[in-house]
Amino acid sequence: MQKTISCSARCTGISIDGRVPSTVTFMPALPGTGIVFIRQDLPGSPRIECCTQYARTDSRWTSLVKNELRIEHTEHLLAAVIGLGIDNIKVCLDGPHIPVVSNFSSLNFVEALQQAKIIEQDKPKKHFVVNQPQWVFDSFRYNGREYESILLALPSTELKVTYLLDYPGRQVPTQAAHFRLNNRQFAEQLAPARSYIMDFEYDLVAALIGQSIKDCLVIGQSEINLKWGNEPARHKLLDLMGDLATLGSPIKGHFIGIRTGHKVNIKMSQKLQGF
């Protein structure tokens, strides 16, 4: 059955550009509503539905863009929503940016949604089903050589995600992560996985996200405390789930990513939707 929350819940952090405080308020929604973002800071409180046609990756994060209306940095919040099995929810914002919370993870969003109590509704879920294998290729250059990335979508009776993290320069040891959708395990095993950057990217990323950089895990020469040995790969699964949420429905399929990121994730969503 479809699910929503029983009451409102709130999360506050800093905007992804590091400039201003940002707050998101979750509200219950009727069956069949889906995930709807509401810009309460604008006249008339315009809405933007969570769907693939509005998904963009014109920065280091995913956004929803409808005409001139923007919702920035959607992936961690959307991962929390679908990871907990929520189908219908209103997401009210006081600006264009979803806040950065819990070190660029989904944990604080999950905690807020759980406190609001997730409840069943009187209509069955309508899944987006991967009926046949699909794939998206991309490539990137490193030290003068070209490397490929690929995202596969395979038929499955449930949502499963697998990721192989493999940096050509071995800045992070090659590692893998796999997750089969389970609401309780999502909250414990994926939601706390933090986003990260490489130390050589620090100045570039700091110029982009400002003081938000202080909440970002920086991987380099010095030793860091990871929550799990494969925390970077787990966070890639979190991003993948959040980007796939732009399909607008709960999903049945097995997605396998190798060296992929937001750009390829959204290309897969668009391909599955026929764009």
C-alpha positions as semicolon CSV with decimal commas, in nm:
position;residue;x (nm);y (nm);z (nm)
1;M;0,000;0,000;0,000
2;Q;0,103;0,362;-0,054
3;K;0,253;0,552;0,239
4;T;0,276;0,907;0,369
5;I;0,357;1,068;0,705
6;S;0,104;1,135;0,980
7;C;0,214;1,490;1,067
8;S;0,458;1,761;0,963
9;A;0,831;1,744;1,028
10;R;1,113;1,992;0,976
11;C;1,485;1,987;0,892
12;T;1,717;2,288;0,901
13;G;2,070;2,326;0,771
14;I;2,265;2,546;0,536
15;S;2,202;2,599;0,166
16;I;2,419;2,399;-0,075
17;D;2,596;2,719;-0,181
18;G;2,687;2,784;0,184
19;R;2,532;3,129;0,193
20;V;2,211;3,116;0,396
21;P;2,022;2,894;0,642
22;S;1,770;2,667;0,474
23;T;1,467;2,484;0,611
24;V;1,251;2,212;0,462
25;T;0,914;2,111;0,607
26;F;0,762;1,774;0,524
27;M;0,382;1,756;0,506
28;P;0,143;1,460;0,459
29;A;-0,015;1,414;0,115
30;L;-0,313;1,226;-0,024
31;P;-0,278;0,895;-0,211
32;G;-0,162;0,945;-0,568
33;T;0,002;1,283;-0,496
34;G;0,359;1,162;-0,532
35;I;0,649;1,382;-0,417
36;V;0,576;1,752;-0,463
37;F;0,808;2,042;-0,380
38;I;0,653;2,376;-0,279
39;R;0,845;2,706;-0,286
40;Q;0,676;2,889;0,001
41;D;0,913;3,182;-0,037
42;L;0,757;3,279;-0,371
43;P;0,420;3,442;-0,444
44;G;0,149;3,181;-0,485
45;S;0,375;2,906;-0,342
46;P;0,444;2,744;-0,682
47;R;0,489;2,367;-0,700
48;I;0,724;2,141;-0,888
49;E;0,655;1,771;-0,914
50;C;0,933;1,519;-0,868
51;C;0,962;1,375;-1,218
52;T;1,234;1,301;-1,470
53;Q;1,143;1,575;-1,716
54;Y;1,246;1,839;-1,462
55;A;1,571;1,671;-1,346
56;R;1,899;1,854;-1,418
57;T;2,265;1,796;-1,330
58;D;2,425;2,128;-1,422
59;S;2,641;2,131;-1,109
60;R;2,786;1,873;-0,867
61;W;2,436;1,787;-0,749
62;T;2,091;1,715;-0,891
63;S;1,820;1,978;-0,925
64;L;1,460;2,001;-1,042
65;V;1,388;2,286;-1,284
66;K;1,040;2,377;-1,408
67;N;1,037;2,692;-1,622
68;E;1,228;2,935;-1,399
69;L;1,145;2,750;-1,077
70;R;1,438;2,561;-0,922
71;I;1,485;2,313;-0,641
72;E;1,858;2,259;-0,578
73;H;2,034;1,956;-0,427
74;T;1,751;1,701;-0,430
75;E;1,934;1,369;-0,413
76;H;1,983;1,317;-0,039
77;L;1,630;1,418;0,054
78;L;1,477;1,204;-0,221
79;A;1,689;0,907;-0,116
80;A;1,544;0,940;0,236
81;V;1,188;0,950;0,102
82;I;1,212;0,644;-0,121
83;G;1,446;0,461;0,117
84;L;1,171;0,474;0,380
85;G;0,905;0,365;0,130
86;I;0,715;0,697;0,129
87;D;0,506;0,755;-0,183
88;N;0,316;1,077;-0,113
89;I;0,461;1,383;0,053
90;K;0,474;1,761;0,024
91;V;0,818;1,915;0,065
92;C;0,789;2,284;0,155
93;L;1,094;2,508;0,119
94;D;1,182;2,862;0,228
95;G;1,412;2,908;-0,072
96;P;1,552;2,724;-0,373
97;H;1,796;2,508;-0,176
98;I;1,730;2,189;0,012
99;P;1,948;2,214;0,324
100;V;2,274;2,032;0,372
101;V;2,229;1,813;0,680
102;S;2,427;1,546;0,867
103;N;2,752;1,592;0,670
104;F;2,593;1,569;0,327
105;S;2,411;1,245;0,410
106;S;2,041;1,156;0,439
107;L;2,043;1,079;0,811
108;N;1,871;1,392;0,947
109;F;1,601;1,370;0,681
110;V;1,537;1,007;0,775
111;E;1,518;1,092;1,145
112;A;1,269;1,373;1,081
113;L;1,047;1,151;0,864
114;Q;1,055;0,869;1,115
115;Q;0,954;1,109;1,393
116;A;0,656;1,213;1,180
117;K;0,545;0,846;1,178
118;I;0,508;0,679;0,841
119;I;0,157;0,546;0,780
120;E;-0,014;0,331;0,518
121;Q;-0,285;0,467;0,291
122;D;-0,581;0,301;0,125
123;K;-0,442;0,267;-0,227
124;P;-0,187;0,016;-0,361
125;K;0,158;0,125;-0,475
126;K;0,215;0,182;-0,846
127;H;0,567;0,075;-0,931
128;F;0,788;0,178;-1,216
129;V;0,906;-0,161;-1,344
130;V;1,224;-0,225;-1,543
131;N;1,100;-0,481;-1,795
132;Q;1,415;-0,528;-2,002
133;P;1,786;-0,453;-1,965
134;Q;1,891;-0,094;-2,027
135;W;2,229;0,076;-2,008
136;V;2,390;0,418;-2,022
137;F;2,757;0,473;-2,108
138;D;2,972;0,776;-2,041
139;S;3,344;0,851;-2,029
140;F;3,589;1,082;-1,856
141;R;3,957;1,166;-1,885
142;Y;4,221;1,129;-1,616
143;N;4,592;1,201;-1,667
144;G;4,547;1,207;-2,042
145;R;4,365;0,873;-2,063
146;E;3,998;0,805;-2,125
147;Y;3,796;0,587;-1,887
148;E;3,444;0,455;-1,923
149;S;3,152;0,448;-1,682
150;I;2,833;0,248;-1,717
151;L;2,499;0,221;-1,542
152;L;2,292;-0,093;-1,602
153;A;1,923;-0,139;-1,526
154;L;1,804;-0,500;-1,506
155;P;1,461;-0,653;-1,436
156;S;1,399;-0,738;-1,070
157;T;1,104;-0,802;-0,841
158;E;1,235;-0,536;-0,601
159;L;1,466;-0,235;-0,592
160;K;1,833;-0,333;-0,570
161;V;2,135;-0,108;-0,621
162;T;2,498;-0,207;-0,666
163;Y;2,799;0,020;-0,709
164;L;3,165;-0,032;-0,797
165;L;3,378;0,266;-0,702
166;D;3,701;0,259;-0,902
167;Y;3,913;0,573;-0,928
168;P;4,190;0,544;-1,190
169;G;4,433;0,724;-0,958
170;R;4,338;0,500;-0,662
171;Q;4,273;0,805;-0,443
172;V;4,013;0,582;-0,280
173;P;4,069;0,205;-0,273
174;T;3,851;0,022;-0,526
175;Q;3,539;-0,088;-0,337
176;A;3,183;-0,206;-0,388
177;A;2,850;-0,171;-0,210
178;H;2,514;-0,342;-0,259
179;F;2,173;-0,275;-0,110
180;R;1,832;-0,439;-0,139
181;L;1,554;-0,199;-0,040
182;N;1,460;-0,249;0,323
183;N;1,328;0,051;0,513
184;R;1,490;-0,028;0,847
185;Q;1,825;-0,125;0,698
186;F;1,823;0,184;0,479
187;A;1,805;0,405;0,788
188;E;2,093;0,221;0,951
189;Q;2,317;0,114;0,663
190;L;2,285;0,377;0,388
191;A;2,132;0,700;0,519
192;P;2,436;0,791;0,738
193;A;2,687;0,749;0,451
194;R;2,852;1,086;0,395
195;S;2,937;1,261;0,071
196;Y;3,305;1,327;0,009
197;I;3,556;1,508;-0,207
198;M;3,925;1,455;-0,278
199;D;4,173;1,686;-0,112
200;F;4,296;1,813;-0,450
201;E;3,937;1,926;-0,526
202;Y;3,907;2,128;-0,207
203;D;3,961;2,479;-0,344
204;L;3,739;2,417;-0,647
205;V;3,454;2,278;-0,438
206;A;3,494;2,542;-0,167
207;A;3,448;2,813;-0,430
208;L;3,124;2,642;-0,534
209;I;2,965;2,559;-0,198
210;G;3,120;2,814;0,037
211;Q;3,102;2,740;0,407
212;S;2,914;2,416;0,337
213;I;3,260;2,271;0,275
214;K;3,304;2,233;0,650
215;D;3,040;1,959;0,647
216;C;3,206;1,765;0,365
217;L;3,426;1,460;0,416
218;V;3,768;1,527;0,260
219;I;3,971;1,225;0,149
220;G;4,344;1,260;0,095
221;Q;4,678;1,180;0,248
222;S;4,574;1,213;0,612
223;E;4,386;0,937;0,789
224;I;4,010;0,980;0,826
225;N;3,750;0,795;1,027
226;L;3,501;0,628;0,797
227;K;3,175;0,486;0,929
228;W;3,239;0,178;0,712
229;G;3,536;0,079;0,500
230;N;3,319;0,123;0,192
231;E;3,142;0,442;0,305
232;P;3,226;0,625;-0,023
233;A;3,064;0,346;-0,228
234;R;2,763;0,344;0,005
235;H;2,717;0,714;-0,052
236;K;2,720;0,652;-0,426
237;L;2,427;0,414;-0,369
238;L;2,251;0,690;-0,175
239;D;2,298;0,932;-0,464
240;L;2,181;0,671;-0,713
241;M;1,860;0,604;-0,518
242;G;1,790;0,975;-0,484
243;D;1,840;1,036;-0,855
244;L;1,625;0,737;-0,951
245;A;1,348;0,884;-0,734
246;T;1,294;1,135;-1,016
247;L;1,113;0,851;-1,196
248;G;0,824;0,959;-0,973
249;S;0,720;0,613;-0,850
250;P;0,857;0,332;-0,635
251;I;1,086;0,121;-0,851
252;K;1,137;-0,246;-0,927
253;G;1,473;-0,301;-1,091
254;H;1,837;-0,380;-1,023
255;F;2,071;-0,090;-1,099
256;I;2,445;-0,152;-1,125
257;G;2,676;0,149;-1,149
258;I;3,046;0,146;-1,232
259;R;3,226;0,483;-1,192
260;T;2,896;0,665;-1,239
261;G;2,756;0,983;-1,086
262;H;2,458;1,218;-1,102
263;K;2,490;1,286;-1,474
264;V;2,465;0,919;-1,573
265;N;2,200;0,848;-1,309
266;I;1,970;1,111;-1,455
267;K;2,043;0,995;-1,809
268;M;1,921;0,651;-1,702
269;S;1,602;0,795;-1,554
270;Q;1,542;0,985;-1,876
271;K;1,608;0,678;-2,089
272;L;1,367;0,466;-1,883
273;Q;1,101;0,735;-1,924
274;G;1,159;0,754;-2,298
275;F;1,318;1,100;-2,313
